[in-house]
Amino acid sequence: MTQAARVVIADDHPVFRRGLARLLRSAADFDLVAEAADGAEAVDAVRAHRPDVAVLDLQMPKMTGLQAAATIARELPDVGILVLTMSEDDATVWAALRAGARGFVLKSADEEAILRAIRAVAEGELVVGLGVAKRVRGFFDRPVPSAVETSFPGLTARERAVLEQLADGASNAAIASRLGLTAKTVRNYVSAILVKLQVADRTAAMERARQAGIGS
């Protein structure tokens, strides 16, 4: 870009957010216009400043990064969204991309890799880390499933399993116990399901599943 890319960052961990802010301020080609401590603040900041890039953590209070990304992508599609997170499971990767993110980079990436990712998103490119890129390639190498396999073809097999449990009214703790997952992983899957089904909460997801004949 010929002028500094305007950036909003959102992360509920103050130490990490301040470190990222210092990193951006040290680079001449970025203009940090706002910081946010949760997803709702991030959406408000993006609405107010209309930056070139919004850098979002996924696990934030009030509104998750996925929900914030979906809102921003819907209202302000010209804003590039870069997800910066510790989580790299398949459900999180695909949920972020489906929500409208143009980039997905792990927090463990080095500083220059993070700056390169923000620059790429500012230029309108799609950027993912090496581990995520391998997942994307592996996804497209798999055969396309038939339409009869599921009523929700956009969901992964694990997401469908979680949705089946949701349809039966199971809590996150119960789902974690039944499927051998951690509570945090279940929360990630539920967030991904809400984004993919384009519903506001788990009750709406349950209704969608039951309308499709899933659950009791």
Secondary structure as UniProt FT lines:
FT   STRAND          5..10
FT   HELIX           14..25
FT   TURN            28..29
FT   STRAND          30..36
FT   HELIX           39..49
FT   STRAND          53..56
FT   HELIX           65..75
FT   TURN            77..78
FT   STRAND          80..85
FT   HELIX           90..99
FT   STRAND          103..106
FT   TURN            107..108
FT   HELIX           111..122
FT   TURN            123..124
FT   STRAND          127..128
FT   HELIX           130..141
FT   HELIX           147..149
FT   TURN            153..154
FT   HELIX           157..167
FT   TURN            168..169
FT   HELIX           172..179
FT   HELIX           183..197
FT   HELIX           202..211
FT   TURN            212..213
//
